[in-house]
Amino acid sequence: MDFNEKNATEAVLNSFAGIKDNRLKEIMSSIITHLHEVVKEVEPTEEEWMKAIMFLTKTGYMSDDRRQEFILLSDVLGVSMLLDSINNRKSKNETETTVLGPFHTPSSKMNNGDNIANNVEGENCIVKGKIVDVNNNVISGASIEVWQSGPDGLYDVQKEGNLVDLRGTFMSQHDGSYLFRTVKPQYYPIPVDGPVGDLLNSLDRHPFRPAHVHFMVKANGYKDLVTHAFIDGDKYLESDTVFAVKKSLIRKLEEGFDEENNSKCFFLNFDIVMESIKKGA
């Protein structure tokens, strides 16, 4: 075939005719069709296309076992949250989902009430709540994995030495409750020292995320849940750079007193409603 701009898309699609995996064929056909349409619409120069290729190359170089720059790219382009919305449609009052983020890593098991911020300077905060189903039945023995950045805006995996701080895994108690101690969450910028940071700067966008705590909850008979608890009043709630804020996930911080440690602290209550794997449950 005489390959030219008029028949280019058809030629590539025809090359997929023998794909046995129907889902792969559907995905690749859609990607090629839309990618070719973008190229035809904007007509990039060869220099511009090479810049795009080098951007993706640098994104790959920036990714390792401590940082995933491609996830960060997906986040700031809104793709992560679009995928999340499509794959986690809720039908009842289940807790809504949001992005995993690029800094999740498995954490150590801890006892109810333990402090995940032992080596961190910050304002004391107690996070507590209950794990229940859509009918308000308590769920005991659920795994509750939590993590957050420190007051300096960094996660532990971003620091030298990879200290395991500001993350932990807890189990819901017989009454479905959980409680852990930490420091007050604060807004912070996503990493801007890589290609994603350069992209945001070129787009005149700020890199900040509103204050939040990450949750990953798992329980037998229920769908795994990845979500955040966002702090009410944060200046970046309306402009989260990864588009992850949902109104149902915003909670107020209440001032209080930690009797066990005899100190002032904030309280963050975050009840979680799990979605049953069984349809109609």
C-alpha positions as CSV (number, residue, x, y, z in Angstrom):
1,M,0.0,0.0,0.0
2,D,1.2,3.5,-0.8
3,F,1.3,4.9,2.8
4,N,0.1,8.6,3.1
5,E,-1.8,10.8,5.4
6,K,-5.1,9.9,3.9
7,N,-4.8,6.1,4.3
8,A,-2.4,6.0,7.3
9,T,-5.0,5.2,9.9
10,E,-6.6,2.5,7.8
11,A,-3.2,0.9,7.1
12,V,-2.3,0.6,10.7
13,L,-5.8,-0.6,11.7
14,N,-5.6,-3.3,9.0
15,S,-2.3,-4.5,10.5
16,F,-4.3,-5.4,13.6
17,A,-6.7,-7.7,11.7
18,G,-5.0,-10.9,12.9
19,I,-5.0,-10.0,16.7
20,K,-6.7,-12.9,18.5
21,D,-7.1,-11.0,21.8
22,N,-10.4,-9.1,21.1
23,R,-10.0,-6.7,24.0
24,L,-6.4,-5.8,23.0
25,K,-7.6,-5.3,19.4
26,E,-10.4,-3.0,20.6
27,I,-8.0,-0.9,22.8
28,M,-5.2,-0.6,20.2
29,S,-7.7,0.3,17.4
30,S,-9.1,3.1,19.5
31,I,-5.7,4.4,20.6
32,I,-4.5,4.5,17.0
33,T,-7.6,6.1,15.7
34,H,-7.6,8.9,18.3
35,L,-3.8,9.4,18.2
36,H,-3.8,9.8,14.4
37,E,-6.7,12.2,14.8
38,V,-4.7,14.3,17.2
39,V,-1.7,14.3,14.9
40,K,-3.9,15.3,11.9
41,E,-5.6,18.1,13.9
42,V,-2.5,19.8,15.5
43,E,0.0,18.8,12.8
44,P,3.0,18.7,15.0
45,T,6.4,19.4,13.6
46,E,9.1,16.7,13.7
47,E,10.9,18.7,16.3
48,E,7.7,18.9,18.5
49,W,7.1,15.2,18.1
50,M,10.7,14.5,19.2
51,K,10.2,16.7,22.3
52,A,7.2,14.6,23.1
53,I,9.2,11.4,22.8
54,M,12.0,12.8,24.9
55,F,9.5,13.9,27.5
56,L,8.2,10.3,27.8
57,T,11.8,9.0,27.8
58,K,12.7,11.3,30.8
59,T,9.5,10.2,32.5
60,G,10.7,6.6,32.3
61,Y,14.2,7.5,33.6
62,M,12.6,9.3,36.6
63,S,10.6,6.1,37.6
64,D,12.1,3.6,40.0
65,D,11.0,1.5,43.0
66,R,10.7,4.7,45.1
67,R,8.9,6.9,42.6
68,Q,6.5,6.4,39.7
69,E,6.6,9.4,37.4
70,F,4.2,7.8,34.9
71,I,1.5,7.6,37.7
72,L,2.2,11.2,38.5
73,L,1.7,12.1,34.8
74,S,-1.5,10.1,34.7
75,D,-2.6,12.0,37.9
76,V,-2.0,15.5,36.7
77,L,-3.7,14.9,33.3
78,G,-6.8,13.7,35.1
79,V,-6.6,10.2,33.6
80,S,-6.2,8.5,37.0
81,M,-9.3,10.0,38.3
82,L,-11.3,9.4,35.1
83,L,-10.3,5.7,35.3
84,D,-11.2,5.7,39.0
85,S,-14.6,7.2,38.2
86,I,-15.3,4.7,35.5
87,N,-14.2,1.6,37.5
88,N,-15.7,2.6,40.8
89,R,-19.3,3.7,40.1
90,K,-21.3,3.6,43.4
91,S,-24.9,2.7,43.7
92,K,-25.6,3.2,47.3
93,N,-23.9,5.1,50.2
94,E,-20.5,3.4,49.8
95,T,-17.4,5.5,50.5
96,E,-16.2,7.0,47.3
97,T,-12.8,6.1,45.9
98,T,-9.9,8.3,44.7
99,V,-6.4,7.9,43.4
100,L,-3.8,5.6,44.8
101,G,-1.0,8.1,44.2
102,P,2.6,7.4,43.4
103,F,3.9,6.9,46.9
104,H,2.1,3.8,48.2
105,T,4.3,1.1,49.5
106,P,3.4,-1.8,51.9
107,S,3.6,-0.9,55.6
108,S,4.1,-2.6,58.9
109,K,1.2,-4.0,61.0
110,M,0.5,-1.8,64.0
111,N,-1.8,-2.0,67.0
112,N,-5.0,0.0,67.3
113,G,-4.1,3.4,68.8
114,D,-0.4,3.4,67.7
115,N,1.3,6.5,66.4
116,I,2.5,6.4,62.8
117,A,4.4,9.6,63.2
118,N,6.8,8.8,66.1
119,N,9.8,10.6,64.5
120,V,7.9,13.5,63.0
121,E,7.5,17.0,64.3
122,G,4.0,18.3,63.9
123,E,0.6,19.0,65.5
124,N,-0.8,15.9,67.1
125,C,-3.8,14.3,65.5
126,I,-6.0,11.3,66.2
127,V,-7.7,9.7,63.3
128,K,-10.6,7.4,64.1
129,G,-13.8,5.9,62.7
130,K,-15.8,2.7,61.9
131,I,-15.8,0.3,59.1
132,V,-19.3,-0.7,58.2
133,D,-21.4,-2.0,55.2
134,V,-24.2,-0.2,53.4
135,N,-26.7,-1.4,56.0
136,N,-24.5,0.0,58.8
137,N,-23.4,-3.5,60.0
138,V,-19.9,-3.3,61.5
139,I,-17.0,-5.0,59.8
140,S,-14.4,-6.4,62.1
141,G,-11.0,-7.6,61.0
142,A,-10.7,-5.3,58.1
143,S,-7.2,-4.3,57.0
144,I,-6.8,-0.5,57.1
145,E,-3.6,0.7,55.4
146,V,-2.9,4.4,55.9
147,W,-0.2,6.8,54.7
148,Q,0.4,10.5,54.4
149,S,3.1,13.1,53.8
150,G,4.9,14.9,56.6
151,P,4.7,18.6,57.5
152,D,7.6,19.1,55.1
153,G,5.5,17.9,52.2
154,L,7.4,14.7,51.7
155,Y,6.5,11.0,52.0
156,D,8.9,8.7,53.8
157,V,9.9,7.0,50.5
158,Q,11.1,10.3,49.1
159,K,13.7,10.7,51.9
160,E,17.1,9.2,52.1
161,G,17.2,6.1,54.2
162,N,13.6,5.2,53.3
163,L,12.5,5.5,56.9
164,V,9.1,3.8,57.6
165,D,7.2,6.7,59.1
166,L,3.8,8.2,58.5
167,R,2.3,4.9,57.3
168,G,1.0,1.8,58.9
169,T,-1.6,-1.0,58.7
170,F,-4.3,-1.5,61.3
171,M,-7.2,-3.9,61.8
172,S,-10.7,-2.8,62.6
173,Q,-11.8,-3.9,66.1
174,H,-14.8,-6.2,67.0
175,D,-17.1,-3.2,66.9
176,G,-15.7,-2.1,63.5
177,S,-13.8,0.8,65.0
178,Y,-10.2,1.9,64.3
179,L,-8.0,4.6,65.8
180,F,-4.4,5.7,65.1
181,R,-2.3,8.7,66.1
182,T,-0.4,10.9,63.6
183,V,0.3,14.5,62.9
184,K,-2.1,17.0,61.4
185,P,-2.1,16.6,57.6
186,Q,-1.0,19.6,55.5
187,Y,-1.2,20.6,51.9
188,Y,2.0,19.9,49.9
189,P,3.3,20.1,46.3
190,I,3.8,17.0,44.2
191,P,7.4,16.4,43.1
192,V,8.3,19.1,40.5
193,D,12.0,18.1,39.9
194,G,11.1,15.9,37.0
195,P,9.3,16.1,33.6
196,V,5.8,16.2,35.2
197,G,6.9,19.3,37.1
198,D,8.2,20.9,33.9
199,L,4.9,20.1,32.2
200,L,2.9,21.8,35.0
201,N,5.1,24.9,34.8
202,S,4.6,25.0,31.0
203,L,0.9,24.8,31.6
204,D,0.9,27.6,34.3
205,R,-0.5,25.2,36.8
206,H,0.4,24.9,40.5
207,P,1.6,21.6,41.9
208,F,-0.3,21.5,45.2
209,R,-2.5,18.9,46.7
210,P,-4.8,19.7,49.6
211,A,-4.2,18.1,53.0
212,H,-5.3,14.5,53.2
213,V,-4.7,11.0,54.6
214,H,-4.6,8.0,52.3
215,F,-6.6,4.9,53.1
216,M,-6.6,1.4,51.5
217,V,-9.2,-0.8,53.1
218,K,-9.7,-4.6,52.5
219,A,-12.2,-7.0,54.1
220,N,-13.4,-10.5,53.1
221,G,-16.6,-10.3,51.0
222,Y,-16.0,-6.6,50.1
223,K,-14.4,-4.7,47.2
224,D,-11.0,-3.2,48.0
225,L,-11.3,0.5,48.7
226,V,-8.7,3.2,47.9
227,T,-9.7,6.6,49.2
228,H,-8.6,9.8,51.0
229,A,-9.8,11.8,53.9
230,F,-9.5,15.5,52.9
231,I,-9.4,18.3,55.5
232,D,-12.2,20.9,55.3
233,G,-11.0,24.5,54.8
234,D,-7.8,23.6,52.9
235,K,-6.9,26.3,50.4
236,Y,-6.4,23.7,47.6
237,L,-9.6,21.7,47.9
238,E,-11.0,23.5,44.8
239,S,-7.8,23.1,42.7
240,D,-6.2,19.8,43.6
241,T,-3.5,19.3,40.9
242,V,-4.5,15.6,40.5
243,F,-8.3,16.3,40.5
244,A,-8.9,13.8,43.3
245,V,-11.2,15.7,45.7
246,K,-14.8,14.5,46.2
247,K,-17.1,16.4,48.5
248,S,-18.2,13.2,50.3
249,L,-14.6,12.7,51.4
250,I,-14.1,16.1,53.1
251,R,-14.0,16.1,56.9
252,K,-13.6,18.7,59.6
253,L,-10.7,18.7,62.0
254,E,-12.0,19.1,65.6
255,E,-9.8,20.4,68.4
256,G,-9.6,18.1,71.4
257,F,-7.4,16.5,74.1
258,D,-5.5,13.2,73.9
259,E,-6.1,11.7,77.4
260,E,-3.6,8.9,76.9
261,N,-0.8,11.2,76.1
262,N,-2.1,14.2,78.2
263,S,-1.8,16.6,75.3
264,K,-3.8,18.8,73.0
265,C,-4.6,17.3,69.6
266,F,-6.9,17.4,66.6
267,F,-9.5,14.7,65.9
268,L,-10.4,13.5,62.4
269,N,-13.4,11.2,62.2
270,F,-13.6,9.1,59.0
271,D,-16.2,6.4,58.9
272,I,-15.9,4.1,55.9
273,V,-18.7,2.2,54.2
274,M,-17.6,-0.8,52.2
275,E,-19.1,-2.1,49.0
276,S,-20.1,-5.8,49.0
277,I,-18.8,-8.1,46.3
278,K,-22.3,-9.7,46.1
279,K,-24.6,-7.8,43.8
280,G,-27.7,-6.4,45.6
281,A,-26.1,-6.8,49.1
